[in-house]
C-alpha cells in the first residue's frame, strides 16, 4: 500500500511538472497581440488544468494536517472555476 501511495505522489509530481513546463513553453513563445485566438483558448485551458492540479496538491498537503474536505472533487472544481473565472475576466 505504501508503494502505491508513493507511486501516485510521483505521478502527480510529474503531471504537474509537465503542465508547468508546457505552460512556460506556450506562454514564453507566444505573443498575445499577434497569435491566433485558438492559441489563447488552448493556453487558458492549459492554465486551468495546471491550476486544478496545483490545488489538488494543496489539498493533499492539507490532508496531512487533518484538514481534508468532505467533497474533495467539488471543492477542487469550485476553486478552479472561481480562479479561472477571475482570470478570464481580466
Backbone bond lengths (Angstrom), bond angles and torsions (degrees), N, CA, C in turn:
res aa  C-N    CA-C-N  psi(-1)  N-CA   C-N-CA  omega(-1)  CA-C   N-CA-C  phi
1 X - - - 1.458 - - 1.518 110.55 -
2 X 1.323 116.20 -39.39 1.463 119.19 -178.83 1.526 111.57 -65.65
3 X 1.328 117.35 -38.06 1.459 119.75 179.24 1.527 111.05 -67.61
4 X 1.331 117.10 -32.99 1.461 120.23 177.03 1.529 110.22 -66.48
5 X 1.313 117.47 -39.78 1.461 121.21 177.71 1.520 110.57 -65.00
6 X 1.308 117.57 -42.38 1.467 120.32 177.89 1.517 111.26 -64.49
7 X 1.331 116.68 -37.65 1.458 120.38 178.64 1.524 110.89 -64.16
8 X 1.324 117.83 -43.89 1.463 119.95 -179.93 1.521 111.06 -67.46
9 X 1.322 117.25 -33.81 1.470 119.17 176.55 1.513 110.55 -66.07
10 X 1.333 116.19 -41.74 1.463 119.14 178.60 1.518 111.17 -66.00
11 X 1.326 117.32 -40.30 1.457 119.91 178.13 1.522 111.16 -63.39
12 X 1.326 117.09 -40.97 1.456 120.59 177.88 1.529 109.72 -63.43
13 X 1.323 117.62 -41.67 1.465 121.30 178.98 1.522 110.87 -60.76
14 X 1.336 117.19 -46.15 1.458 119.68 -178.31 1.522 111.83 -70.25
15 X 1.320 116.82 -32.51 1.463 120.19 177.49 1.530 110.24 -65.96
16 X 1.320 116.70 -45.55 1.467 120.40 178.90 1.517 110.32 -67.30
17 X 1.325 117.33 -40.52 1.466 120.20 178.54 1.521 111.29 -62.59
18 X 1.327 117.07 -41.62 1.461 120.46 177.65 1.515 112.41 -64.61
19 X 1.327 116.43 -40.68 1.465 119.43 178.02 1.525 111.42 -66.01
20 X 1.321 117.32 -41.17 1.465 119.92 178.04 1.525 111.32 -64.97
21 X 1.332 117.13 -39.40 1.465 120.43 177.13 1.526 110.50 -64.92
22 X 1.332 117.54 -41.55 1.466 120.75 177.83 1.529 110.79 -65.02
23 X 1.338 116.86 -38.04 1.467 120.35 176.32 1.520 110.97 -62.13
24 X 1.320 116.25 -47.28 1.466 119.31 -179.94 1.520 111.67 -62.86
25 X 1.316 116.48 -39.53 1.462 119.99 179.69 1.528 111.01 -67.17
26 X 1.321 116.99 -46.19 1.465 120.28 -177.90 1.527 111.67 -67.78
27 X 1.327 116.52 -49.77 1.463 119.09 -175.83 1.519 112.48 -77.22
28 X 1.318 117.07 -20.39 1.460 119.81 177.45 1.512 113.38 -81.64
29 X 1.317 117.83 -23.35 1.467 120.17 -175.81 1.517 113.86 -104.98
30 X 1.318 118.94 -9.03 1.465 119.85 -177.74 1.522 110.37 -107.19
31 X 1.295 114.66 146.98 1.460 121.77 174.79 1.531 107.10 -104.92
32 X 1.330 118.19 117.35 1.468 119.70 -174.91 1.524 113.77 -64.76
33 X 1.313 118.05 -19.34 1.464 119.60 -179.70 1.519 112.42 -80.09
34 X 1.335 117.11 -25.13 1.461 118.47 -174.41 1.526 113.77 -120.46
35 X 1.305 118.61 1.87 1.460 120.27 -178.84 1.522 111.15 -85.71
36 X 1.306 115.64 163.45 1.457 120.33 177.59 1.525 110.32 -69.83
37 X 1.312 116.08 152.11 1.462 119.74 179.93 1.527 111.06 -65.44
38 X 1.322 117.12 -27.74 1.464 121.15 176.70 1.529 110.70 -59.84
39 X 1.326 117.65 -39.97 1.467 120.77 -179.34 1.531 111.22 -69.13
40 X 1.311 117.69 -31.30 1.458 120.36 175.52 1.519 110.88 -66.04
41 X 1.321 116.66 -38.70 1.466 120.69 177.68 1.517 110.53 -67.63
42 X 1.325 117.29 -42.25 1.466 121.48 177.52 1.527 109.99 -61.59
43 X 1.322 116.70 -42.30 1.460 120.83 178.21 1.514 112.28 -63.42
44 X 1.315 116.54 -39.60 1.461 120.00 178.69 1.527 111.26 -66.75
45 X 1.323 117.44 -41.65 1.465 120.91 178.40 1.529 110.80 -66.37
46 X 1.312 116.75 -38.68 1.464 120.64 177.14 1.526 110.54 -65.19
47 X 1.310 116.50 -42.09 1.458 120.31 177.46 1.526 111.30 -65.66
48 X 1.320 117.46 -36.72 1.467 121.01 177.17 1.530 111.08 -63.29
49 X 1.324 116.92 -42.66 1.466 120.32 177.84 1.519 110.98 -64.68
50 X 1.315 117.08 -38.38 1.463 120.82 178.65 1.523 110.73 -65.05
51 X 1.308 117.06 -43.93 1.467 120.80 178.61 1.522 110.36 -62.93
52 X 1.321 117.46 -40.27 1.463 121.31 179.06 1.531 110.50 -59.80
53 X 1.321 116.80 -48.44 1.463 119.63 -177.64 1.527 112.50 -72.07
54 X 1.325 117.76 -30.68 1.466 119.32 174.80 1.531 111.03 -67.58
55 X 1.330 116.60 -40.84 1.465 119.67 176.25 1.522 111.54 -67.20
56 X 1.324 116.84 -33.90 1.461 121.08 175.92 1.530 110.22 -63.01
57 X 1.312 117.06 -42.30 1.462 120.60 176.02 1.518 112.18 -65.27
58 X 1.333 116.72 -37.31 1.461 120.22 177.63 1.519 111.16 -64.78
59 X 1.330 116.91 -42.24 1.466 119.87 177.49 1.524 111.64 -66.39
60 X 1.325 117.25 -34.64 1.464 120.02 176.31 1.528 110.20 -66.89
61 X 1.323 116.31 -36.51 1.458 120.00 176.97 1.525 111.19 -67.87
62 X 1.329 116.78 -40.80 1.468 120.30 178.49 1.520 112.33 -67.06
63 X 1.337 116.25 -27.49 1.456 120.45 178.32 1.535 110.96 -64.23
64 X 1.332 116.62 -27.98 1.467 119.99 176.90 1.527 111.61 -63.64
65 X 1.310 116.39 -27.56 1.465 121.44 -179.37 1.524 112.55 -99.28
66 X 1.307 117.25 11.45 1.462 121.12 175.63 1.512 114.66 81.87
67 X 1.319 117.99 19.32 1.466 121.44 -178.98 1.523 111.07 -110.02
68 X 1.313 116.87 49.40 1.461 120.94 -178.92 1.530 110.21 -84.41
69 X 1.340 117.53 125.94 1.468 119.24 176.84 1.522 110.70 -71.77
70 X 1.323 116.19 154.43 1.461 120.75 -178.31 1.532 111.27 -69.68
71 X 1.314 117.03 -42.35 1.466 122.01 -179.68 1.525 108.69 -111.53
72 X 1.313 115.49 82.39 1.462 121.19 -172.76 1.526 112.03 -62.65
73 X 1.326 117.16 -45.82 1.465 120.54 -178.84 1.530 111.65 -63.46
74 X 1.329 116.63 -39.00 1.459 120.20 179.60 1.528 110.63 -66.63
75 X 1.306 116.84 -40.80 1.464 120.82 177.81 1.524 109.98 -64.05
76 X 1.336 116.40 -43.40 1.464 120.37 179.17 1.524 111.71 -61.78
77 X 1.322 116.24 -47.43 1.463 119.60 -178.18 1.530 111.70 -65.29
78 X 1.329 116.87 -41.51 1.465 120.08 -179.32 1.522 111.00 -66.26
79 X 1.317 116.98 -46.00 1.465 120.08 -179.77 1.524 110.77 -64.24
80 X 1.316 117.16 -41.10 1.463 120.26 178.71 1.520 110.99 -64.39
81 X 1.330 117.49 -42.31 1.465 119.81 179.89 1.523 111.92 -67.17
82 X 1.321 117.72 -36.46 1.466 119.98 178.38 1.529 110.55 -66.47
83 X 1.330 116.72 -46.84 1.463 120.13 -179.47 1.531 110.65 -65.02
84 X 1.329 116.89 -45.86 1.469 119.78 -179.29 1.526 111.86 -69.27
85 X 1.316 117.09 -32.29 1.468 119.53 174.54 1.515 111.70 -64.53
86 X 1.325 116.66 -41.32 1.466 120.09 176.50 1.518 110.94 -65.05
87 X 1.332 117.24 -38.16 1.463 120.11 177.17 1.529 111.72 -67.11
88 X 1.315 116.90 -38.27 1.457 120.56 -179.76 1.526 111.72 -67.28
89 X 1.305 116.68 -28.54 1.467 120.15 -179.17 1.535 113.12 -82.22
90 X 1.300 116.95 -3.67 1.464 119.62 179.98 1.510 111.33 -67.43
